[in-house]
Amino acid sequence: MVTQTRRRSGRSTRGRSGGRNGTTNRRARTAARRAGSESTAPQAGERPEAAVAPAAVTAPATEPRAREWPAPRQLRPGSETEAALVEQYVPLVKSVVGRLAMTLPPHVDGEDLYSAGLSGLLNAIRKYNPRAGTAFETYARLRIRGAVFDELRRMDWVPRSVHTKARRVQAAMHAIEQKKGRAATDDEMAAALKVPLHEYRQWLEEIRPATFICLDAAFNNSEFDDGSSQYESLADQRQENPLDGTFRREVAQFIAERLKALPEMQRKVLALYYFEDMRLREIAESFDLTESRICQIHAQAILAIKSQLTKFDPLFS
């Protein structure tokens, strides 16, 4: 009886202790869950972690341009770094000068423009500021074009205003000639330019230097593709035409042969009359003949040569 009572008390004790332990464990788990929820709950003014967008993944930034460009102490005049940059950007000079040369007259020397472009490139290398945020190619292209334009202005001794007036006059003259089918008069030119007649004539005096033709310029025409200049195409009035000279020598040789075939008396009369500048009367006295007889001999010789020349070339008939 005592033993059963002890067993029952032990069971009840274990049950009560187990119940207490279970209750304690449940309370601990509940407290842990609450603590976890409170730690994960957003504070006042804070956004939940789930609502926070993930940070964008960006590529590593490239090296700044200021670090790529050599330091000023490395770009001293005549340094190896400067020479290497000039050699690197020489194709840029050729590109800029080539494009500009397409719009220039043929007599403009491309080598002079190329030298000016190299000077512009060198100035661009020495004055380039990489911190300005501009690419060097863009900056150098502007400097090269400016140097080439400065060289063109130096080569042209005619003011720009004169060139402008010359272009206006030429355009008006071309329009009138196309419309009228003839050369424009001064009154028509003045009316087309909307200036008084005396002012138009003053324009002509001003633009006269701009109308000079460069004889060293090559022909800008497909008919002359050998690169010959206008100076080489102009005829020299002091020089004999090659065709005329050849024809004259052939005629002289032919006459000399015909003279040898004439009788001796006719040859003497012609020689005294044309080479010795003697008159027919003087020739007649030297041969003790009458002047009329000398005239007959002269006429016979001339007719004989003329008949031979007609056979040689019908133009002498």
C-alpha positions as CSV (number, residue, x, y, z in Angstrom):
1,M,0.0,0.0,0.0
2,V,2.8,2.3,0.9
3,T,4.6,1.3,-2.2
4,Q,1.7,2.1,-4.5
5,T,1.3,5.5,-2.8
6,R,5.0,6.3,-3.4
7,R,4.7,5.3,-7.1
8,R,1.6,7.4,-7.5
9,S,3.4,10.3,-5.9
10,G,6.4,9.8,-8.0
11,R,4.3,9.7,-11.2
12,S,2.5,12.8,-10.2
13,T,5.7,14.6,-9.3
14,R,7.2,13.6,-12.7
15,G,4.0,14.7,-14.4
16,R,4.0,18.0,-12.7
17,S,7.7,18.6,-13.3
18,G,7.3,17.5,-16.9
19,G,4.4,19.8,-17.4
20,R,6.4,22.6,-15.9
21,N,9.3,21.8,-18.2
22,G,7.1,21.7,-21.2
23,T,5.4,24.9,-20.3
24,T,8.8,26.5,-19.8
25,N,10.1,25.2,-23.1
26,R,7.0,26.5,-24.9
27,R,7.4,29.8,-23.3
28,A,11.1,29.9,-24.3
29,R,10.3,29.1,-27.9
30,T,7.6,31.7,-28.0
31,A,10.0,34.3,-26.5
32,A,12.6,33.3,-29.0
33,R,10.2,33.7,-31.9
34,R,9.1,37.1,-30.6
35,A,12.7,38.1,-30.2
36,G,13.5,37.0,-33.7
37,S,10.5,38.8,-35.2
38,E,11.4,41.9,-33.3
39,S,15.0,41.8,-34.5
40,T,13.8,41.3,-38.1
41,A,11.0,43.9,-38.0
42,P,11.8,47.2,-39.6
43,Q,12.4,50.1,-37.2
44,A,10.5,53.4,-37.6
45,G,11.6,55.2,-40.7
46,E,13.4,52.1,-42.1
47,R,12.4,50.2,-45.2
48,P,12.1,46.4,-45.1
49,E,15.0,44.4,-46.5
50,A,12.8,42.8,-49.0
51,A,11.8,46.2,-50.4
52,V,15.3,47.4,-50.7
53,A,16.4,47.1,-54.4
54,P,19.7,45.3,-54.9
55,A,22.6,47.6,-55.8
56,A,23.3,47.8,-59.5
57,V,26.4,46.0,-60.5
58,T,28.6,48.5,-62.4
59,A,31.6,47.8,-64.5
60,P,34.9,49.0,-63.2
61,A,35.6,52.6,-64.3
62,T,38.1,53.1,-67.0
63,E,41.3,54.9,-66.4
64,P,40.8,58.6,-66.5
65,R,42.0,60.4,-69.6
66,A,44.3,62.6,-67.5
67,R,46.2,59.5,-66.5
68,E,46.5,58.3,-70.2
69,W,48.0,61.6,-71.4
70,P,51.7,62.1,-70.6
71,A,52.6,64.5,-67.9
72,P,53.7,68.0,-68.8
73,R,57.3,67.3,-67.7
74,Q,57.4,64.5,-70.3
75,L,56.2,66.7,-73.2
76,R,59.1,69.0,-73.3
77,P,59.9,70.5,-76.7
78,G,62.1,68.0,-78.6
79,S,61.5,65.1,-76.2
80,E,61.0,61.5,-77.3
81,T,57.5,61.5,-76.0
82,E,56.5,64.5,-78.1
83,A,58.2,63.0,-81.2
84,A,56.3,59.7,-80.6
85,L,52.9,61.6,-80.4
86,V,53.7,63.5,-83.5
87,E,54.5,60.3,-85.4
88,Q,51.3,58.7,-84.0
89,Y,49.0,61.5,-85.2
90,V,50.6,62.2,-88.6
91,P,47.8,60.3,-90.4
92,L,45.4,62.8,-88.8
93,V,47.3,65.6,-90.5
94,K,47.1,63.9,-93.9
95,S,43.4,63.3,-93.5
96,V,42.6,67.0,-92.7
97,V,44.9,68.4,-95.4
98,G,43.6,65.9,-98.0
99,R,40.0,66.9,-97.4
100,L,40.8,70.6,-97.6
101,A,42.9,70.2,-100.7
102,M,39.9,68.8,-102.6
103,T,38.2,72.3,-102.5
104,L,41.3,74.3,-103.4
105,P,42.7,75.4,-106.8
106,P,45.2,73.0,-108.4
107,H,48.0,75.5,-108.2
108,V,48.0,75.5,-104.3
109,D,51.1,73.5,-103.2
110,G,50.0,70.6,-101.0
111,E,53.4,70.3,-99.4
112,D,53.0,73.8,-97.9
113,L,49.7,72.9,-96.5
114,Y,51.1,69.7,-95.1
115,S,53.9,71.6,-93.3
116,A,51.4,74.0,-91.8
117,G,49.3,71.0,-90.7
118,L,52.3,69.5,-88.9
119,S,52.9,72.8,-87.2
120,G,49.2,72.8,-86.0
121,L,49.6,69.3,-84.7
122,L,52.7,70.2,-82.7
123,N,51.0,73.2,-81.1
124,A,48.0,71.0,-80.3
125,I,50.2,68.5,-78.5
126,R,51.9,71.2,-76.5
127,K,48.7,73.0,-75.5
128,Y,46.3,70.2,-75.0
129,N,44.7,70.0,-71.6
130,P,43.3,66.5,-70.9
131,R,41.3,67.8,-67.9
132,A,39.1,69.8,-70.2
133,G,37.2,66.6,-71.1
134,T,37.8,66.9,-74.9
135,A,39.3,64.1,-76.9
136,F,42.7,64.9,-78.3
137,E,41.7,64.0,-81.9
138,T,38.9,66.6,-81.8
139,Y,41.1,69.3,-80.4
140,A,44.0,68.5,-82.8
141,R,41.7,68.5,-85.8
142,L,40.6,72.0,-85.0
143,R,44.2,73.2,-84.5
144,I,45.4,71.6,-87.8
145,R,42.5,73.2,-89.8
146,G,43.3,76.5,-88.3
147,A,46.9,76.3,-89.1
148,V,46.1,75.4,-92.7
149,F,43.7,78.3,-93.1
150,D,46.3,80.7,-91.7
151,E,48.8,79.4,-94.3
152,L,46.2,79.9,-97.1
153,R,45.5,83.5,-95.9
154,R,49.2,84.2,-95.9
155,M,49.6,82.9,-99.4
156,D,46.6,85.0,-100.7
157,W,47.5,88.7,-101.0
158,V,44.0,89.7,-102.1
159,P,41.6,90.7,-99.3
160,R,38.6,88.6,-98.6
161,S,36.2,91.4,-99.5
162,V,37.7,91.6,-103.0
163,H,37.1,87.8,-103.5
164,T,33.5,88.3,-102.4
165,K,32.8,91.0,-104.9
166,A,34.5,89.0,-107.6
167,R,32.3,86.0,-107.0
168,R,29.2,88.2,-107.0
169,V,30.2,89.8,-110.3
170,Q,31.0,86.5,-111.9
171,A,27.7,84.9,-110.8
172,A,25.7,87.9,-112.1
173,M,27.6,87.8,-115.4
174,H,27.0,84.1,-115.8
175,A,23.3,84.5,-115.1
176,I,22.9,87.3,-117.7
177,E,24.8,85.4,-120.3
178,Q,22.7,82.3,-119.8
179,K,19.5,84.3,-120.0
180,K,20.4,86.7,-122.9
181,G,22.7,84.5,-124.9
182,R,25.3,87.2,-125.2
183,A,27.8,89.2,-123.1
184,A,26.4,91.3,-120.4
185,T,26.6,95.1,-120.6
186,D,27.6,97.4,-117.8
187,D,24.1,98.7,-117.3
188,E,22.7,95.1,-117.0
189,M,25.5,94.1,-114.6
190,A,24.8,97.2,-112.4
191,A,21.1,96.4,-112.4
192,A,21.7,92.7,-111.5
193,L,24.0,93.7,-108.7
194,K,21.7,96.4,-107.5
195,V,24.4,99.1,-107.4
196,P,24.8,102.3,-109.4
197,L,26.8,102.2,-112.6
198,H,29.7,104.2,-111.2
199,E,30.0,101.8,-108.2
200,Y,30.0,98.8,-110.5
201,R,32.8,100.2,-112.5
202,Q,34.6,100.9,-109.2
203,W,34.1,97.2,-108.3
204,L,35.7,96.2,-111.6
205,E,38.8,98.2,-110.6
206,E,38.9,96.6,-107.2
207,I,38.5,93.0,-108.3
208,R,41.0,93.3,-111.1
209,P,43.8,91.7,-109.0
210,A,41.5,88.8,-108.2
211,T,41.0,88.0,-111.9
212,F,44.6,87.3,-112.5
213,I,45.3,83.8,-113.8
214,C,48.0,81.7,-112.3
215,L,50.0,80.3,-115.3
216,D,51.6,77.7,-113.1
217,A,48.2,76.2,-112.3
218,A,47.3,72.9,-113.9
219,F,44.3,72.5,-116.2
220,N,41.2,71.5,-114.3
221,N,39.8,69.7,-117.3
222,S,39.5,66.1,-118.3
223,E,40.9,66.9,-121.7
224,F,44.3,67.7,-120.2
225,D,45.1,64.7,-117.9
226,D,48.8,65.0,-118.3
227,G,49.2,67.6,-115.5
228,S,50.4,70.3,-117.9
229,S,50.1,73.9,-116.7
230,Q,48.5,76.8,-118.5
231,Y,51.9,78.4,-119.0
232,E,52.9,75.4,-121.1
233,S,49.8,75.6,-123.2
234,L,50.1,79.3,-124.2
235,A,51.6,80.0,-127.6
236,D,54.8,82.2,-127.7
237,Q,54.3,84.7,-130.5
238,R,58.1,85.0,-130.8
239,Q,58.4,81.3,-131.6
240,E,57.6,79.9,-135.1
241,N,54.8,77.4,-135.4
242,P,56.4,74.0,-136.0
243,L,54.1,73.2,-138.8
244,D,54.7,76.5,-140.5
245,G,58.4,76.2,-140.1
246,T,58.5,72.7,-141.6
247,F,56.4,73.8,-144.5
248,R,58.6,76.9,-145.1
249,R,61.7,74.8,-145.1
250,E,60.3,72.3,-147.6
251,V,59.2,75.1,-149.9
252,A,62.6,76.7,-149.7
253,Q,64.3,73.4,-150.5
254,F,62.0,72.9,-153.4
255,I,62.6,76.4,-154.8
256,A,66.4,75.9,-154.5
257,E,66.1,72.7,-156.5
258,R,64.0,74.4,-159.2
259,L,66.5,77.3,-159.4
260,K,69.3,74.9,-160.2
261,A,67.2,73.6,-163.1
262,L,66.7,77.1,-164.6
263,P,68.9,78.5,-167.4
264,E,72.0,80.3,-166.2
265,M,70.8,83.7,-167.5
266,Q,67.5,83.4,-165.5
267,R,69.4,82.4,-162.4
268,K,71.7,85.4,-162.6
269,V,68.8,87.8,-163.1
270,L,66.9,86.4,-160.1
271,A,70.1,86.5,-158.0
272,L,70.9,90.1,-158.8
273,Y,67.3,91.3,-158.4
274,Y,66.3,89.5,-155.2
275,F,69.7,89.0,-153.4
276,E,71.7,92.0,-154.6
277,D,68.8,94.4,-154.6
278,M,69.6,95.7,-158.0
279,R,67.1,97.4,-160.2
280,L,66.1,95.9,-163.6
281,R,67.7,98.9,-165.4
282,E,71.0,98.3,-163.5
283,I,70.9,94.6,-164.4
284,A,70.3,95.4,-168.0
285,E,73.3,97.7,-168.1
286,S,75.5,95.1,-166.5
287,F,74.5,92.5,-169.2
288,D,74.4,95.2,-172.0
289,L,70.8,94.3,-172.7
290,T,67.6,96.3,-172.7
291,E,65.5,96.7,-169.7
292,S,62.5,95.1,-171.5
293,R,64.6,92.0,-172.2
294,I,65.6,91.7,-168.6
295,C,61.9,92.0,-167.7
296,Q,61.1,89.1,-170.0
297,I,63.9,86.9,-168.6
298,H,62.6,87.7,-165.0
299,A,59.0,86.9,-165.9
300,Q,60.0,83.6,-167.6
301,A,61.9,82.5,-164.5
302,I,59.1,83.4,-162.1
303,L,56.5,81.5,-164.3
304,A,58.7,78.4,-164.4
305,I,59.1,78.3,-160.6
306,K,55.4,79.1,-160.0
307,S,54.3,76.2,-162.3
308,Q,56.5,73.9,-160.3
309,L,55.1,75.2,-157.0
310,T,51.5,74.6,-158.2
311,K,52.5,71.0,-158.8
312,F,54.1,70.8,-155.4
313,D,51.0,72.3,-153.6
314,P,47.7,73.5,-155.1
315,L,47.6,76.4,-152.6
316,F,50.1,78.3,-154.8
317,S,47.8,78.3,-157.8
